[in-house]
Amino acid sequence: MTTSFSELDARERARALLDRGTFRELLDPFQRVESPHLPPQGIVPQSDDGVVVARGRIDGVEAVAIAIEGNYQGGSIGEVNGAKIAGALELALRDARRGRIVRPLLVLDTGGIRLQEANLGILAISEMHAAIVALCEFVPVVGIIAGRIGCFGGMGIAAGLCSVLVGAEIGRLGLNGPEVIEQESGIAELDAHDRPRVWATIGCRRRRDNGEIDRLVDDDVVSVSAAVHESFRWPPKSWRSRAVDAARERIAKYTLSTTGVSA
């Protein structure tokens, strides 16, 4: 009998992907690291602010697993949980620069920026982007999209920056979610309730076919865990998606001029 990965909460997902018995949570709920911006708006805060950061090992190598809880505020990113993610990545980068490799793993289930903390969330996501890009020079950064929310907004960009991106059939990836597209452009542009069309457009299978996701897996713990372990074993220079490689080739052909950039 298989266990659905998407039905696990963020803490269970992080635990399932780390070597058995090595899970150790940093800033756990008992530390009560909560967003100060939500209670004034009548929103009950969560004591981990919807992000789980855990240290452990993957194949015996030190790792940090960062899992976003899609069931809390749609996995949205604000000041506190954004700082947890960026801080964990920056600590892994500091260790990498000192010659100590810590494998970074991002379990993404997020609608993007938390609107109640928009500017603060944007700042946090920019720090994540910078840390991911810097880390990729030392160690593969593996991202997983295998939750019911998917991965959108600035976190969709973070996913695109990962060295290897793993997706399950249930996952979706995009800059704007279907509900946002329908709200801004109308149902004629995209009916957010038309599930076959939504998944045919932004589902992980479509993204894999387009080269934006490297590995498509079944929605079960064994399959996702195996893909993560295999991703960290890829040889250098074979990381990155085909889409990113193609973009880099195009950028390399640009020529600089005194008036701007030309192709």
C-alpha positions as CSV (number, residue, x, y, z in Angstrom):
1,M,0.0,0.0,0.0
2,T,1.4,3.4,-1.0
3,T,1.2,6.6,1.0
4,S,0.1,9.8,-0.9
5,F,2.8,12.5,-0.6
6,S,0.4,15.3,-1.2
7,E,-1.8,14.2,1.7
8,L,1.0,14.6,4.2
9,D,1.5,17.9,6.0
10,A,4.7,19.9,5.7
11,R,6.3,18.4,8.7
12,E,5.5,14.9,7.6
13,R,6.9,15.6,4.1
14,A,10.2,16.9,5.4
15,R,10.5,13.9,7.7
16,A,9.7,11.4,4.9
17,L,12.4,12.8,2.7
18,L,15.2,12.8,5.2
19,D,17.1,9.7,6.2
20,R,15.2,7.8,8.9
21,G,15.9,9.0,12.4
22,T,17.8,12.2,11.3
23,F,14.9,14.7,11.3
24,R,15.6,17.6,13.6
25,E,13.4,20.7,13.3
26,L,14.8,24.2,13.7
27,L,12.5,26.9,15.2
28,D,9.7,24.4,15.9
29,P,6.2,25.6,16.9
30,F,7.2,25.6,20.6
31,Q,9.5,28.6,19.8
32,R,6.3,30.5,18.8
33,V,7.9,32.3,15.8
34,E,4.7,33.9,14.6
35,S,3.8,36.7,12.1
36,P,3.0,39.9,14.0
37,H,1.0,41.2,11.0
38,L,-1.9,38.8,11.0
39,P,-3.6,39.2,14.4
40,P,-4.4,42.9,13.8
41,Q,-6.3,41.8,10.7
42,G,-8.3,39.1,12.6
43,I,-6.2,36.2,11.3
44,V,-5.1,33.5,13.8
45,P,-1.3,33.1,13.5
46,Q,0.4,29.7,13.3
47,S,3.3,29.0,15.6
48,D,5.7,28.0,12.7
49,D,4.1,30.5,10.3
50,G,3.4,27.7,7.9
51,V,7.0,26.7,7.1
52,V,9.0,23.8,8.5
53,V,12.8,23.9,8.5
54,A,14.5,20.6,9.4
55,R,18.1,19.5,9.4
56,G,19.0,15.8,8.8
57,R,20.7,13.7,6.2
58,I,20.0,12.5,2.6
59,D,21.9,9.4,1.7
60,G,24.1,10.0,4.7
61,V,25.0,13.6,3.6
62,E,24.0,16.6,5.7
63,A,20.8,18.2,4.4
64,V,18.3,20.9,5.1
65,A,14.6,20.3,4.2
66,I,12.4,23.3,3.9
67,A,8.7,22.5,3.5
68,I,5.8,25.0,3.0
69,E,2.4,24.2,4.6
70,G,-0.1,24.7,1.8
71,N,-3.0,24.3,4.3
72,Y,-2.1,27.5,6.1
73,Q,-2.9,30.7,4.3
74,G,-2.5,28.9,1.0
75,G,1.3,28.4,1.7
76,S,1.7,32.1,1.2
77,I,5.1,33.8,2.0
78,G,5.4,36.7,4.4
79,E,8.0,38.3,6.6
80,V,8.5,35.5,9.2
81,N,8.2,32.3,7.2
82,G,10.1,34.0,4.3
83,A,13.0,34.8,6.7
84,K,13.0,31.2,7.9
85,I,13.4,29.9,4.3
86,A,16.0,32.6,3.3
87,G,17.9,32.1,6.5
88,A,18.1,28.4,6.1
89,L,19.4,28.7,2.5
90,E,21.9,31.4,3.6
91,L,23.2,29.2,6.4
92,A,23.6,26.3,3.8
93,L,25.5,28.8,1.6
94,R,27.8,29.9,4.4
95,D,28.6,26.2,5.1
96,A,29.2,25.5,1.4
97,R,31.7,28.4,1.1
98,R,33.6,26.9,4.1
99,G,33.8,23.5,2.3
100,R,31.0,21.8,4.2
101,I,28.2,20.7,1.9
102,V,24.6,20.7,3.1
103,R,22.1,19.5,0.6
104,P,19.2,22.0,0.2
105,L,15.7,20.6,-0.4
106,L,12.6,22.8,-1.1
107,V,9.2,21.3,-0.7
108,L,7.0,23.8,-2.5
109,D,3.2,24.1,-1.9
110,T,2.5,27.8,-2.2
111,G,0.4,30.5,-3.8
112,G,3.2,33.0,-3.6
113,I,3.3,36.3,-1.7
114,R,1.0,36.7,1.4
115,L,-1.0,39.7,0.4
116,Q,-1.3,40.9,4.0
117,E,2.5,41.2,4.1
118,A,3.2,41.9,0.4
119,N,6.3,44.1,0.5
120,L,7.9,42.1,3.3
121,G,7.2,38.8,1.4
122,I,8.7,40.2,-1.8
123,L,11.9,41.1,0.1
124,A,12.1,37.7,1.6
125,I,11.6,36.0,-1.8
126,S,14.3,38.1,-3.4
127,E,16.7,36.9,-0.7
128,M,15.7,33.3,-1.4
129,H,16.3,33.8,-5.1
130,A,19.8,35.2,-4.5
131,A,20.6,32.3,-2.1
132,I,19.4,29.6,-4.5
133,V,21.5,31.0,-7.4
134,A,24.6,31.2,-5.2
135,L,24.1,27.7,-3.7
136,C,23.8,26.1,-7.2
137,E,27.5,26.8,-7.7
138,F,28.3,24.4,-4.8
139,V,25.6,21.9,-4.6
140,P,22.3,21.0,-6.4
141,V,19.2,22.7,-5.0
142,V,16.3,20.3,-5.4
143,G,12.8,21.5,-5.5
144,I,9.6,19.4,-5.2
145,I,6.1,20.4,-6.4
146,A,3.8,17.7,-5.2
147,G,1.0,19.5,-3.2
148,R,-2.5,20.5,-3.9
149,I,-1.8,24.2,-4.0
150,G,1.0,24.0,-6.5
151,C,3.7,26.7,-6.8
152,F,3.0,30.2,-8.0
153,G,4.1,33.8,-7.9
154,G,7.6,34.6,-6.8
155,M,7.9,31.1,-5.5
156,G,7.3,29.9,-9.0
157,I,10.5,31.8,-10.0
158,A,12.3,30.2,-7.0
159,A,11.3,26.8,-8.4
160,G,12.7,27.7,-11.8
161,L,16.0,28.6,-10.2
162,C,16.4,25.2,-8.6
163,S,19.1,22.9,-10.0
164,V,16.6,20.0,-10.3
165,L,12.8,20.3,-10.2
166,V,10.6,17.3,-9.3
167,G,6.9,17.4,-9.9
168,A,3.9,15.0,-9.2
169,E,0.8,14.8,-11.4
170,I,-1.2,16.7,-8.8
171,G,1.2,19.7,-8.9
172,R,0.9,22.9,-10.9
173,L,3.5,25.5,-11.7
174,G,3.1,29.1,-12.9
175,L,3.7,32.7,-12.3
176,N,0.0,33.4,-11.9
177,G,-2.5,30.8,-10.5
178,P,-5.7,30.0,-12.4
179,E,-7.9,31.9,-9.9
180,V,-5.8,35.0,-10.4
181,I,-5.9,34.7,-14.2
182,E,-9.7,34.4,-14.1
183,Q,-10.1,37.3,-11.7
184,E,-7.9,39.6,-13.8
185,S,-8.7,38.6,-17.3
186,G,-12.1,36.9,-17.1
187,I,-13.4,33.4,-17.4
188,A,-13.0,33.6,-21.2
189,E,-9.3,33.7,-20.7
190,L,-9.3,30.8,-18.2
191,D,-12.0,29.1,-16.2
192,A,-10.3,28.2,-12.9
193,H,-12.9,25.4,-12.4
194,D,-12.0,23.7,-15.6
195,R,-9.6,21.3,-14.1
196,P,-8.7,19.4,-17.3
197,R,-7.8,22.7,-19.0
198,V,-5.9,24.1,-16.0
199,W,-3.8,20.9,-15.6
200,A,-3.3,20.7,-19.4
201,T,-1.9,24.3,-19.3
202,I,0.1,24.5,-16.0
203,G,0.1,21.0,-14.6
204,C,3.4,19.3,-13.8
205,R,3.1,16.9,-16.7
206,R,2.7,19.8,-19.2
207,R,5.6,21.6,-17.5
208,R,7.7,18.4,-17.8
209,D,6.9,18.2,-21.5
210,N,8.0,21.8,-21.9
211,G,11.3,21.2,-20.2
212,E,10.4,23.2,-17.1
213,I,10.3,20.3,-14.7
214,D,13.0,17.7,-14.8
215,R,11.3,14.7,-13.2
216,L,7.7,13.6,-13.1
217,V,6.8,11.2,-10.4
218,D,3.7,9.5,-8.9
219,D,2.1,11.0,-5.9
220,D,3.5,8.6,-3.3
221,V,6.2,8.9,-0.7
222,V,8.4,6.2,-2.1
223,S,8.5,7.7,-5.7
224,V,9.1,11.3,-4.5
225,S,11.8,10.2,-2.1
226,A,13.5,8.1,-4.7
227,A,13.5,11.1,-7.2
228,V,15.0,13.4,-4.5
229,H,17.8,10.9,-3.7
230,E,18.5,10.4,-7.4
231,S,18.5,14.1,-8.1
232,F,21.3,14.7,-5.7
233,R,23.4,12.1,-7.4
234,W,23.3,13.7,-10.8
235,P,26.7,14.6,-12.1
236,P,27.7,18.3,-12.2
237,K,26.6,20.4,-15.2
238,S,23.6,18.1,-15.9
239,W,21.5,19.9,-13.4
240,R,19.1,22.6,-14.5
241,S,16.1,22.2,-16.7
242,R,16.2,22.3,-20.5
243,A,14.3,25.5,-20.4
244,V,16.9,27.2,-18.2
245,D,19.7,25.9,-20.4
246,A,18.0,27.3,-23.5
247,A,17.5,30.7,-21.9
248,R,21.2,30.8,-20.9
249,E,22.2,30.1,-24.5
250,R,20.0,32.9,-25.8
251,I,21.3,35.4,-23.1
252,A,24.9,34.4,-24.0
253,K,24.3,35.6,-27.6
254,Y,23.2,39.1,-26.5
255,T,25.7,41.9,-27.2
256,L,26.0,45.0,-25.0
257,S,26.0,48.5,-26.5
258,T,26.2,52.0,-25.0
259,T,22.5,52.4,-25.6
260,G,21.3,49.1,-24.2
261,V,21.2,45.4,-24.9
262,S,20.6,44.0,-28.4
263,A,20.3,40.5,-29.7
